[in-house]
Amino acid sequence: MTNAPLPAGWTLPRIRDVSGDQEAVTLSAERVVRRVSHTGTHERLHPEIVLGFHSLCLVKPLHDDCWYMGSLNEDGSADCWTRYDDLHEALRGL
């Protein structure tokens, strides 16, 4: 775990309870994050908050209230493919 921020109103134990992953962690937002569409195009996301769940992650971009689910790559970057309107929904989608 890093000293990365948590979403407002959330604690790490609550994130772990809702997600069912007792090893969930906060990750540094200092990484390349791309949203990958079904057509193969990429859009760069600028993360504010990144939560890690083994090889998956949830990313909240700056200036966006949505959450994006994706995979963590070996180089530390993330490729996201699904968008959720709120964190609770995204955590349940893991």
DSSP file (Angstrom, degrees, kcal/mol; ACC not computed):
  #  RESIDUE AA STRUCTURE BP1 BP2  ACC     N-H-->O    O-->H-N    N-H-->O    O-->H-N    TCO  KAPPA ALPHA  PHI   PSI    X-CA   Y-CA   Z-CA
    1    1 A M              0   0    0      0, 0.0     2,-0.2     0, 0.0    26,-0.1   0.000 360.0 360.0 360.0 147.3    0.0    0.0    0.0
    2    2 A T        -     0   0    0     24,-1.2    24,-0.2     3,-0.1    25,-0.0  -0.523 360.0 -99.4-110.0-178.3    1.1    3.6   -0.7
    3    3 A N  S    S+     0   0    0     -2,-0.2     3,-0.1     2,-0.0    24,-0.1   0.062  74.1 142.1 -87.8  24.6    0.1    6.8    0.9
    4    4 A A        -     0   0    0     22,-0.2    24,-0.1     1,-0.1    22,-0.1  -0.283  57.7 -93.9 -65.9 152.4   -2.2    7.4   -2.1
    5    5 A P        -     0   0    0      0, 0.0    45,-0.3     0, 0.0    22,-0.2  -0.274  30.3-137.8 -70.8 153.3   -5.5    9.0   -1.4
    6    6 A L        -     0   0    0      4,-0.1     3,-0.1    -3,-0.1     5,-0.0  -0.722  36.1 -88.9 -99.4 157.3   -8.7    7.1   -0.8
    7    7 A P    >   -     0   0    0      0, 0.0     3,-2.2     0, 0.0    -1,-0.1  -0.375  59.2 -85.3 -62.7 146.3  -12.1    8.2   -2.3
    8    8 A A  T 3  S+     0   0    0      1,-0.3     3,-0.1    -3,-0.0     0, 0.0  -0.284 115.1  12.8 -55.4 130.0  -14.0   10.7   -0.2
    9    9 A G  T 3  S+     0   0    0      1,-0.3     2,-0.3    -3,-0.1    -1,-0.3   0.473 106.8 108.6  83.4   2.2  -16.0    8.9    2.5
   10   10 A W    <   -     0   0    0     -3,-2.2     2,-0.3     4,-0.0    -1,-0.3  -0.854  47.9-162.9-115.3 148.3  -14.3    5.5    2.0
   11   11 A T     >  -     0   0    0     -2,-0.3     4,-2.3    -3,-0.1     5,-0.2  -0.847  33.8-114.1-117.7 160.5  -11.9    3.6    4.1
   12   12 A L  H  > S+     0   0    0     -2,-0.3     4,-2.5     1,-0.2     5,-0.2   0.906 116.9  53.6 -62.9 -41.3   -9.7    0.7    3.0
   13   13 A P  H  > S+     0   0    0      0, 0.0     4,-2.3     0, 0.0    -1,-0.2   0.901 109.9  48.4 -59.9 -37.8  -11.6   -1.8    5.2
   14   14 A R  H  > S+     0   0    0      2,-0.2     4,-2.7     1,-0.2     5,-0.3   0.921 110.4  50.6 -67.7 -42.1  -14.9   -0.7    3.6
   15   15 A I  H  X S+     0   0    0     -4,-2.3     4,-2.4     1,-0.2     6,-0.3   0.916 112.1  48.6 -59.3 -42.6  -13.4   -1.0    0.1
   16   16 A R  H  X S+     0   0    0     -4,-2.5     4,-1.8     2,-0.2     5,-0.4   0.892 111.9  48.8 -65.2 -39.9  -12.2   -4.5    1.0
   17   17 A D  H  < S+     0   0    0     -4,-2.3    -2,-0.2    -5,-0.2    -1,-0.2   0.939 114.9  43.0 -65.2 -47.2  -15.6   -5.5    2.4
   18   18 A V  H  < S+     0   0    0     -4,-2.7    -2,-0.2     1,-0.2    -1,-0.2   0.894 120.0  42.2 -68.2 -39.9  -17.6   -4.3   -0.6
   19   19 A S  H  < S-     0   0    0     -4,-2.4    -1,-0.2    -5,-0.3    -2,-0.2   0.769  99.7-132.7 -77.7 -25.1  -15.1   -5.7   -3.2
   20   20 A G  S  < S+     0   0    0     -4,-1.8     2,-0.7    -5,-0.2    -3,-0.2   0.506  71.3 118.5  81.7   4.0  -14.6   -9.0   -1.3
   21   21 A D    >   -     0   0    0     -5,-0.4     3,-1.5    -6,-0.3    -1,-0.2  -0.888  44.4-171.8-107.5 104.1  -10.9   -8.6   -1.8
   22   22 A Q  T 3  S+     0   0    0     -2,-0.7    -1,-0.1     1,-0.3    -6,-0.1   0.494  84.8  57.4 -74.8  -2.2   -9.2   -8.4    1.6
   23   23 A E  T 3  S+     0   0    0     -7,-0.1    31,-0.3     2,-0.1    -1,-0.3   0.223  73.7 137.5-109.8  12.1   -5.9   -7.5   -0.1
   24   24 A A    <   -     0   0    0     -3,-1.5     2,-0.3    29,-0.1    29,-0.2  -0.294  31.4-176.2 -58.5 142.6   -7.1   -4.4   -2.0
   25   25 A V  E     -A   52   0A   0     27,-2.1    27,-3.2   -10,-0.1     2,-0.4  -0.922  29.6-111.0-137.4 160.4   -4.7   -1.5   -1.8
   26   26 A T  E     -A   51   0A   0     -2,-0.3   -24,-1.2    25,-0.2     2,-0.3  -0.758  37.6-160.4 -87.5 144.8   -4.3    2.1   -2.9
   27   27 A L  E     -A   50   0A   0     23,-2.9    23,-0.7    -2,-0.4     2,-0.1  -0.865  26.4 -89.2-124.3 157.6   -1.8    2.7   -5.6
   28   28 A S        -     0   0    0     -2,-0.3    21,-0.1     1,-0.1    20,-0.0  -0.378  23.8-143.6 -62.9 140.1    0.1    5.7   -6.8
   29   29 A A  S    S+     0   0    0     19,-0.2     2,-2.0     1,-0.1    -1,-0.1   0.464  76.0 104.6 -83.0  -1.7   -1.7    7.7   -9.5
   30   30 A E        +     0   0    0     16,-0.1     2,-0.3    18,-0.1    -1,-0.1  -0.536  61.4  94.6 -81.2  77.0    1.6    8.4  -11.1
   31   31 A R  S    S-     0   0    0     -2,-2.0     2,-0.5    16,-0.1    46,-0.1  -0.979  81.8 -94.4-158.1 160.1    1.2    5.9  -14.0
   32   32 A V        -     0   0    0     -2,-0.3    46,-2.2    14,-0.1     2,-0.4  -0.715  41.5-174.7 -81.4 127.9    0.0    5.8  -17.6
   33   33 A V  E     -Cb  45  78A   0     12,-0.7    12,-2.9    -2,-0.5     2,-0.4  -0.994   1.8-173.4-128.0 128.9   -3.7    4.8  -17.8
   34   34 A R  E     -Cb  44  79A   0     44,-2.6    46,-3.6    -2,-0.4     2,-0.6  -0.946  20.8-140.8-121.4 141.3   -5.5    4.2  -21.1
   35   35 A R  E     -Cb  43  80A   0      8,-3.4     8,-1.9    -2,-0.4     2,-0.5  -0.912  23.5-157.1 -96.6 121.7   -9.1    3.6  -21.8
   36   36 A V  E     -C   42   0A   0     44,-3.4     6,-0.2    -2,-0.6     2,-0.1  -0.877   4.9-151.8-104.3 123.9   -9.3    0.9  -24.5
   37   37 A S    >   -     0   0    0      4,-2.5     3,-1.8    -2,-0.5    45,-0.0  -0.416  31.0-105.6 -88.8 168.0  -12.4    0.8  -26.6
   38   38 A H  T 3  S+     0   0    0      1,-0.3    -1,-0.1     2,-0.1    -2,-0.0   0.685 121.5  59.5 -65.9 -16.4  -13.9   -2.3  -28.3
   39   39 A T  T 3  S-     0   0    0      2,-0.1    -1,-0.3     0, 0.0    -3,-0.0   0.501 120.2-109.2 -88.7  -3.9  -12.6   -0.8  -31.6
   40   40 A G  S <  S+     0   0    0     -3,-1.8     2,-0.1     1,-0.3    -2,-0.1   0.455  72.6 137.7  92.6   0.3   -9.0   -0.8  -30.3
   41   41 A T        -     0   0    0     -5,-0.0    -4,-2.5     1,-0.0     2,-0.4  -0.475  42.7-140.7 -78.9 155.2   -8.6    2.9  -29.9
   42   42 A H  E     -C   36   0A   0     -6,-0.2     2,-0.4    -2,-0.1    -6,-0.2  -0.929  14.3-170.6-119.6 140.1   -6.9    4.3  -26.9
   43   43 A E  E     -C   35   0A   0     -8,-1.9    -8,-3.4    -2,-0.4     2,-0.3  -0.999  26.4-125.1-126.1 129.8   -7.8    7.4  -24.8
   44   44 A R  E     -C   34   0A   0     -2,-0.4     2,-0.4   -10,-0.2   -10,-0.2  -0.590  23.2-160.2 -76.0 129.3   -5.4    8.6  -22.1
   45   45 A L  E     -C   33   0A   0    -12,-2.9   -12,-0.7    -2,-0.3    15,-0.0  -0.868  11.4-142.9-105.9 144.5   -6.9    9.0  -18.7
   46   46 A H        -     0   0    0     -2,-0.4    16,-3.3    16,-0.2   -14,-0.1  -0.877  27.0-141.5-109.2  99.1   -5.3   11.2  -16.0
   47   47 A P  E     + D   0  61A   0      0, 0.0     3,-0.1     0, 0.0   -16,-0.1  -0.287  31.6 173.9 -71.4 141.9   -5.8    9.3  -12.7
   48   48 A E  E    S+     0   0A   0     12,-3.2     2,-0.4     1,-0.4   -19,-0.2   0.704  80.3  18.8-102.1 -41.5   -6.6   11.0   -9.4
   49   49 A I  E     - D   0  60A   0     11,-1.8    11,-2.7   -20,-0.1     2,-0.4  -0.997  64.0-172.6-134.4 136.5   -7.2    7.7   -7.5
   50   50 A V  E     -AD  27  59A   0    -23,-0.7   -23,-2.9    -2,-0.4     2,-0.4  -0.995   3.8-167.6-130.9 127.2   -6.1    4.2   -8.3
   51   51 A L  E     -AD  26  58A   0      7,-2.8     7,-2.1    -2,-0.4     2,-0.4  -0.946  13.0-145.8-113.1 134.0   -7.2    1.1   -6.3
   52   52 A G  E     +AD  25  57A   0    -27,-3.2   -27,-2.1    -2,-0.4     2,-0.3  -0.842  20.6 176.5-107.8 137.9   -5.5   -2.2   -6.9
   53   53 A F  E >   - D   0  56A   0      3,-3.1     3,-2.3    -2,-0.4     2,-0.5  -0.729  65.8 -76.5-135.4  80.4   -7.0   -5.7   -6.7
   54   54 A H  T 3  S-     0   0    0      1,-0.3    -1,-0.2    -2,-0.3   -29,-0.0  -0.493 117.4  -8.0  59.1-111.8   -4.3   -8.2   -7.6
   55   55 A S  T 3  S+     0   0    0     -2,-0.5    17,-2.7    -3,-0.1    -1,-0.3   0.456 128.9  75.1 -93.8  -0.3   -4.1   -7.8  -11.4
   56   56 A L  E <   -DE  53  71A   0     -3,-2.3    -3,-3.1    15,-0.3     2,-0.3  -0.690  59.3-172.0-106.5 162.4   -7.2   -5.5  -11.7
   57   57 A C  E     -DE  52  70A   0     13,-2.2    13,-2.2    -2,-0.2     2,-0.4  -0.982  20.0-141.8-147.2 160.0   -7.6   -1.9  -10.8
   58   58 A L  E     -DE  51  69A   0     -7,-2.1    -7,-2.8    -2,-0.3     2,-0.4  -0.994  23.7-164.6-120.3 133.5  -10.2    0.8  -10.5
   59   59 A V  E     -DE  50  68A   0      9,-2.6     9,-2.6    -2,-0.4    -9,-0.2  -0.970  14.1-164.1-125.2 129.2   -9.3    4.3  -11.6
   60   60 A K  E     -D   49   0A   0    -11,-2.7   -12,-3.2    -2,-0.4   -11,-1.8  -0.952  23.8-145.6-107.8 112.7  -11.0    7.6  -10.9
   61   61 A P  E >   -D   47   0A   0      0, 0.0     3,-1.1     0, 0.0     2,-0.1  -0.335  26.3 -92.0 -73.3 158.0   -9.7   10.2  -13.4
   62   62 A L  T 3  S+     0   0    0    -16,-3.3   -16,-0.2     1,-0.2     3,-0.1  -0.398 111.0  13.3 -60.0 143.5   -9.2   13.8  -12.5
   63   63 A H  T 3  S+     0   0    0      1,-0.1     2,-0.3    -3,-0.1    -1,-0.2   0.790 110.0  98.0  59.7  31.4  -12.3   16.0  -13.3
   64   64 A D    <   -     0   0    0     -3,-1.1    -1,-0.1     2,-0.1     0, 0.0  -0.975  58.2-157.4-148.9 132.8  -14.5   12.9  -13.8
   65   65 A D        +     0   0    0     -2,-0.3     2,-0.1    -3,-0.1    -3,-0.0   0.459  67.9  95.2 -89.8  -1.0  -16.9   11.3  -11.3
   66   66 A C        -     0   0    0     20,-0.1     2,-0.4    -5,-0.0    19,-0.2  -0.427  66.0-136.6 -87.7 164.1  -16.8    7.9  -13.0
   67   67 A W  E     - F   0  84A   0     17,-2.5    17,-3.3    -7,-0.2     2,-0.4  -0.949  11.7-152.1-120.1 142.2  -14.7    4.9  -12.2
   68   68 A Y  E     -EF  59  83A   0     -9,-2.6    -9,-2.6    -2,-0.4     2,-0.4  -0.952   4.8-148.4-118.7 132.1  -12.9    2.7  -14.8
   69   69 A M  E     +EF  58  82A   0     13,-2.6    12,-2.5    -2,-0.4    13,-1.5  -0.783  34.8 135.9 -97.3 141.5  -12.0   -0.9  -14.4
   70   70 A G  E     -EF  57  80A   0    -13,-2.2   -13,-2.2    -2,-0.4     2,-0.4  -0.915  48.2 -81.8-162.3-170.6   -8.9   -2.3  -16.0
   71   71 A S  E     -EF  56  79A   0      8,-2.4     8,-2.0    -2,-0.3     2,-0.5  -0.856  32.6-127.0-110.6 145.2   -5.9   -4.5  -15.8
   72   72 A L  E     - F   0  78A   0    -17,-2.7     6,-0.2    -2,-0.4     2,-0.2  -0.778  26.8-144.6 -87.8 129.5   -2.5   -3.6  -14.3
   73   73 A N    >   -     0   0    0      4,-3.1     3,-2.3    -2,-0.5    -1,-0.0  -0.560  24.3-108.7 -92.9 160.1    0.3   -4.2  -16.6
   74   74 A E  T 3  S+     0   0    0      1,-0.3    -1,-0.1    -2,-0.2    -2,-0.0   0.783 118.6  57.9 -58.2 -28.6    3.8   -5.4  -15.6
   75   75 A D  T 3  S-     0   0    0      1,-0.1    -1,-0.3     2,-0.0     3,-0.1   0.434 122.3-104.2 -83.9   2.3    5.2   -2.0  -16.4
   76   76 A G  S <  S+     0   0    0     -3,-2.3    -2,-0.1     1,-0.3    -1,-0.1   0.247  84.2 120.1  95.7 -12.7    2.8   -0.3  -13.9
   77   77 A S        -     0   0    0    -46,-0.1    -4,-3.1    -5,-0.1     2,-0.4  -0.226  52.4-139.4 -75.7 173.5    0.5    1.1  -16.6
   78   78 A A  E     -bF  33  72A   0    -46,-2.2   -44,-2.6    -6,-0.2     2,-0.5  -0.999   8.6-156.0-139.0 141.5   -3.2    0.2  -16.7
   79   79 A D  E     -bF  34  71A   0     -8,-2.0    -8,-2.4    -2,-0.4     2,-0.3  -0.978  19.2-161.9-115.7 119.0   -5.6   -0.5  -19.6
   80   80 A C  E     +bF  35  70A   0    -46,-3.6   -44,-3.4    -2,-0.5   -10,-0.3  -0.770  21.8 167.1-106.0 147.0   -9.2    0.1  -18.7
   81   81 A W  E     +     0   0A   0    -12,-2.5     2,-0.4    -2,-0.3   -11,-0.2   0.527  58.5  57.7-132.8 -14.8  -12.2   -1.2  -20.6
   82   82 A T  E     - F   0  69A   0    -13,-1.5   -13,-2.6   -45,-0.0     2,-0.4  -0.967  59.6-153.8-128.6 140.8  -15.3   -0.7  -18.4
   83   83 A R  E     - F   0  68A   0     -2,-0.4     2,-0.3   -15,-0.2   -15,-0.2  -0.919   9.2-169.2-114.5 137.7  -16.8    2.5  -17.0
   84   84 A Y  E     - F   0  67A   0    -17,-3.3   -17,-2.5    -2,-0.4     3,-0.1  -0.930  24.3-137.3-123.5 148.8  -19.0    2.7  -13.8
   85   85 A D  S    S+     0   0    0     -2,-0.3     2,-0.3   -19,-0.2    -1,-0.1   0.753  86.3  16.0 -77.0 -24.5  -21.0    5.6  -12.5
   86   86 A D  S  > S-     0   0    0      1,-0.1     4,-2.0   -19,-0.1     5,-0.1  -0.975  74.2-114.0-148.7 162.6  -20.0    5.1   -8.9
   87   87 A L  H  > S+     0   0    0     -2,-0.3     4,-3.0     1,-0.2     5,-0.2   0.889 111.6  55.8 -65.2 -42.1  -17.4    3.4   -6.8
   88   88 A H  H  > S+     0   0    0      1,-0.2     4,-2.1     2,-0.2    -1,-0.2   0.931 110.0  46.6 -57.8 -46.3  -19.8    1.0   -5.1
   89   89 A E  H  > S+     0   0    0      1,-0.2     4,-1.3     2,-0.2    -1,-0.2   0.911 113.1  49.8 -61.3 -43.1  -21.1   -0.3   -8.4
   90   90 A A  H  < S+     0   0    0     -4,-2.0     4,-0.5     1,-0.2     3,-0.2   0.913 109.4  50.9 -64.2 -42.5  -17.5   -0.7   -9.7
   91   91 A L  H >< S+     0   0    0     -4,-3.0     3,-1.0     1,-0.2    -1,-0.2   0.886 110.3  49.3 -62.4 -39.2  -16.4   -2.6   -6.6
   92   92 A R  H 3< S+     0   0    0     -4,-2.1    -1,-0.2    -5,-0.2    -2,-0.2   0.756 104.3  61.9 -70.5 -23.5  -19.3   -5.0   -7.0
   93   93 A G  T 3<        0   0    0     -4,-1.3    -1,-0.2     1,-0.2    -2,-0.2   0.576 360.0 360.0 -78.6  -9.9  -18.3   -5.4  -10.6
   94   94 A L    <         0   0    0     -3,-1.0    -1,-0.2    -4,-0.5    -2,-0.1   0.517 360.0 360.0 -66.0 360.0  -14.9   -6.9   -9.7
